[in-house]
Amino acid sequence: MNRRDFLKQAVVVGATLSTSSLNAFAFGPRSLERRGATKKVIIIGAGLAGLSAAYELTQAGHDVTVIEARTRPGGRVHTLRDPFPDGLYAEAGAARIPNHHHFTLKYVELFGLTLDPFEPTSLPSVYHVRGKRIRVTPGQRVEWPYDLTAEERTLGINGMRQKYIWSILGEVGDVTDPNWPPPDVLRKYDQMNRSDFWRSRGASPEAVALLSVGGIDDRVETWSTLFMLRNQALNRKLNRYYKIRGGNDLLPKAFAVRLSEKIHYAAPVVRIEQSAQAVKAVFLRAGAYHTLAGDYLICAVPFTVQKNIEVAPAFSVEKQRAIEQLPYLSASKIFLQSKRRFWAAEGQSGFAKTDLPISQVWDVTYKQPSKRGILQAFPISLHSRRVTGMTEQERINFALDQVEMIYPSMREHFEGGVTKCWDEDEWARGVGAYYKPGQFSSLLPHVARPEGRIHFAGEHTSVWIDAWMQGALESGNRVAREVNSAL
Ligand SMILES: Cc1cc2nc3c(=O)[nH]c(=O)nc-3n(C[C@H](O)[C@H](O)[C@H](O)COP(=O)(O)OP(=O)(O)OC[C@H]3O[C@@H](n4cnc5c(N)ncnc54)[C@H](O)[C@@H]3O)c2cc1C
């Protein structure tokens, strides 16, 4: 079946979603036409970056082999099913699909997958801040327990975001332009962290604290303001989240089915080599080393684990520095199974943002049948690293104690829990890449740049970084174009 047949057969998404968003970006997904002779391409990693590159190159007639360390496709897209009863499932990795993520939506549509809304947007959710539990009903004004200025009180959270962040996005330029950022923008914003930026825009210290709830604490982990502004510019069209009915891993599985025997599983690559004429990958499989030769090689693995692959001859110093220094965010998910969705019965969404160590709470079973439900706690950064050091039972108690403050009676309804800490995942070692102040200037130009016959994909190489499937898919399309047109 060819691409056009797929598109004809594609089931229109279950949720109200306009596919006109697919045309909203000039650099959107396009199919490849093969240039020159068939190339033999080796791809390391069957995450969405490697899979989409393999799919696009195969469609164009190239000869592709994917080598994957795990026994499954999808990498950081991983749906947990076994631990839960009644057919319930939860996303250990990627959970939300924003309405404007045109690469993700394109493949969802291409493979005939169905979307559901991610969360109930009309029900109240909870903020737990400064020791207070505040029920927030969409559209209603909130009295925040923060010493905000009179103007900030009137503006509210979105008004402050508009004033302190969104109003200057025009100044940042077109973040999707390959030549972005312009030197003046780079100089002005790369060295600054987020809090300093907000303060420079007039935000009070209390507004900075409120705007940080449910996200990174700048005092612990600093992000380049330019990184934050680029993400904000890309997300201006974000107004809703979706998820794939049946589990987000249906997306990587849909690629994998179409690539079938081209993927070798349980085969970690340990060494790559290149000469002027060819590339080689050495991988372990069933206790023995194997070597595969090709014309081009695509590394579609996070830099956290790329650094464990031996390279001969060594990459340029700039690339080695980028691989060593690009930081990754730590995040963990703790799933608490409840015998009944008591929050929904009380007219609450099951979602919360907090200044507690668990950061956020999500009802990951929204729209799934069963009277049971699962609430997810989502510690990030320093708190995630602390959780990673705990035993499974300690992690669950840690989450239960805090979720009980947000949704009282969680303990009474609790049936069991399961956790996933991405720092201890051997083939990921983190959630997603980010840039610290100054790193846009020093690392960005070297992250995605090819080294001879070796090319790079993965969310960390995309403009859609910040831990999105969209970044992986965009990079897979970009690298497929690169290899297709390489001479
Ligand atoms: C907790 C969490 C929450 C997230 N939330 C969202 C979300 O809500 N929405 C969203 O869109 N995205 C989200 N993401 C981000 C999204 O999952 C990733 O950006 C995307 O899946 C990355 O794909 P990738 O192909 O770049 O990398 P990966 O998925 O990491 O794929 C790399 C592959 O390479 C393999 N590999 C590694 N080393 C080797 C080796 N030596 N040899 C062979 N194979 C190797 C790995 O096993 C893996 O399969 C989240 C991620 C996490 C972890």
The ligand as an SDF file (V2000), in Angstrom:
LIG
                    3D

 53 58  0  0  0  0  0  0  0  0999 V2000
    8.6800   11.4250   30.8310 C   0  0  0  0  0  0  0  0  0  0  0  0
    8.5460   11.9540   29.4280 C   0  0  0  0  0  0  0  0  0  0  0  0
    7.4620   12.7370   29.0940 C   0  0  0  0  0  0  0  0  0  0  0  0
    7.3020   13.1970   27.7920 C   0  0  0  0  0  0  0  0  0  0  0  0
    6.1730   13.8830   27.4650 N   0  0  0  0  0  0  0  0  0  0  0  0
    5.9230   14.1680   26.1720 C   0  0  0  0  0  0  0  0  0  0  0  0
    4.6610   14.6450   25.7800 C   0  0  0  0  0  0  0  0  0  0  0  0
    3.7600   14.8080   26.6060 O   0  0  0  0  0  0  0  0  0  0  0  0
    4.4560   14.9010   24.4590 N   0  0  0  0  0  0  0  0  0  0  0  0
    5.4120   14.6730   23.5230 C   0  0  0  0  0  0  0  0  0  0  0  0
    5.1690   14.9140   22.3330 O   0  0  0  0  0  0  0  0  0  0  0  0
    6.6420   14.2200   23.8790 N   0  0  0  0  0  0  0  0  0  0  0  0
    6.8970   13.9490   25.1770 C   0  0  0  0  0  0  0  0  0  0  0  0
    8.0940   13.4170   25.5390 N   0  0  0  0  0  0  0  0  0  0  0  0
    9.2120   13.4710   24.5920 C   0  0  0  0  0  0  0  0  0  0  0  0
    9.2360   12.3750   23.5490 C   0  0  0  0  0  0  0  0  0  0  0  0
    8.9560   11.1330   24.1340 O   0  0  0  0  0  0  0  0  0  0  0  0
   10.6360   12.3600   22.9390 C   0  0  0  0  0  0  0  0  0  0  0  0
   11.0170   13.6600   22.5360 O   0  0  0  0  0  0  0  0  0  0  0  0
   10.7430   11.4630   21.7300 C   0  0  0  0  0  0  0  0  0  0  0  0
   10.0600   10.2550   21.9270 O   0  0  0  0  0  0  0  0  0  0  0  0
   12.2160   11.2300   21.4580 C   0  0  0  0  0  0  0  0  0  0  0  0
   12.3690   10.3960   20.3500 O   0  0  0  0  0  0  0  0  0  0  0  0
   13.8220   10.1110   19.7890 P   0  0  0  0  0  0  0  0  0  0  0  0
   13.6540    9.1890   18.6700 O   0  0  0  0  0  0  0  0  0  0  0  0
   14.5380   11.3940   19.5970 O   0  0  0  0  0  0  0  0  0  0  0  0
   14.5970    9.3920   21.0060 O   0  0  0  0  0  0  0  0  0  0  0  0
   14.2580    8.0490   21.7670 P   0  0  0  0  0  0  0  0  0  0  0  0
   12.7970    7.8500   21.8560 O   0  0  0  0  0  0  0  0  0  0  0  0
   15.0230    8.0990   23.0400 O   0  0  0  0  0  0  0  0  0  0  0  0
   14.8320    6.9270   20.8120 O   0  0  0  0  0  0  0  0  0  0  0  0
   16.1820    6.5680   20.7870 C   0  0  0  0  0  0  0  0  0  0  0  0
   16.2740    5.0660   20.6160 C   0  0  0  0  0  0  0  0  0  0  0  0
   17.6570    4.7090   20.5340 O   0  0  0  0  0  0  0  0  0  0  0  0
   17.8490    3.5130   21.2600 C   0  0  0  0  0  0  0  0  0  0  0  0
   19.2620    3.4420   21.6200 N   0  0  0  0  0  0  0  0  0  0  0  0
   19.9320    4.1660   22.5340 C   0  0  0  0  0  0  0  0  0  0  0  0
   21.2390    3.8110   22.5510 N   0  0  0  0  0  0  0  0  0  0  0  0
   21.3750    2.8400   21.6130 C   0  0  0  0  0  0  0  0  0  0  0  0
   22.4860    2.0720   21.1510 C   0  0  0  0  0  0  0  0  0  0  0  0
   23.7150    2.2180   21.6430 N   0  0  0  0  0  0  0  0  0  0  0  0
   22.2810    1.1610   20.1560 N   0  0  0  0  0  0  0  0  0  0  0  0
   21.0350    0.9910   19.6280 C   0  0  0  0  0  0  0  0  0  0  0  0
   19.9630    1.6830   20.0360 N   0  0  0  0  0  0  0  0  0  0  0  0
   20.1390    2.6010   21.0130 C   0  0  0  0  0  0  0  0  0  0  0  0
   16.9090    3.6520   22.4410 C   0  0  0  0  0  0  0  0  0  0  0  0
   16.6190    2.4080   23.0140 O   0  0  0  0  0  0  0  0  0  0  0  0
   15.6980    4.3010   21.7900 C   0  0  0  0  0  0  0  0  0  0  0  0
   14.7750    3.3470   21.3430 O   0  0  0  0  0  0  0  0  0  0  0  0
    8.2830   12.9220   26.8280 C   0  0  0  0  0  0  0  0  0  0  0  0
    9.3840   12.1290   27.1610 C   0  0  0  0  0  0  0  0  0  0  0  0
    9.5020   11.6310   28.4420 C   0  0  0  0  0  0  0  0  0  0  0  0
   10.6660   10.7150   28.7640 C   0  0  0  0  0  0  0  0  0  0  0  0
  1  2  1  0
  2  3  1  0
  2 52  2  0
  3  4  2  0
  4  5  1  0
  4 50  1  0
  5  6  2  0
  6  7  1  0
  6 13  1  0
  7  8  2  0
  7  9  1  0
  9 10  1  0
 10 11  2  0
 10 12  1  0
 12 13  2  0
 13 14  1  0
 14 15  1  0
 14 50  1  0
 15 16  1  0
 16 17  1  0
 16 18  1  0
 18 19  1  0
 18 20  1  0
 20 21  1  0
 20 22  1  0
 22 23  1  0
 23 24  1  0
 24 25  2  0
 24 26  1  0
 24 27  1  0
 27 28  1  0
 28 29  2  0
 28 30  1  0
 28 31  1  0
 31 32  1  0
 32 33  1  0
 33 34  1  0
 33 48  1  0
 34 35  1  0
 35 36  1  0
 35 46  1  0
 36 37  1  0
 36 45  1  0
 37 38  2  0
 38 39  1  0
 39 40  1  0
 39 45  2  0
 40 41  1  0
 40 42  2  0
 42 43  1  0
 43 44  2  0
 44 45  1  0
 46 47  1  0
 46 48  1  0
 48 49  1  0
 50 51  2  0
 51 52  1  0
 52 53  1  0
M  END
$$$$
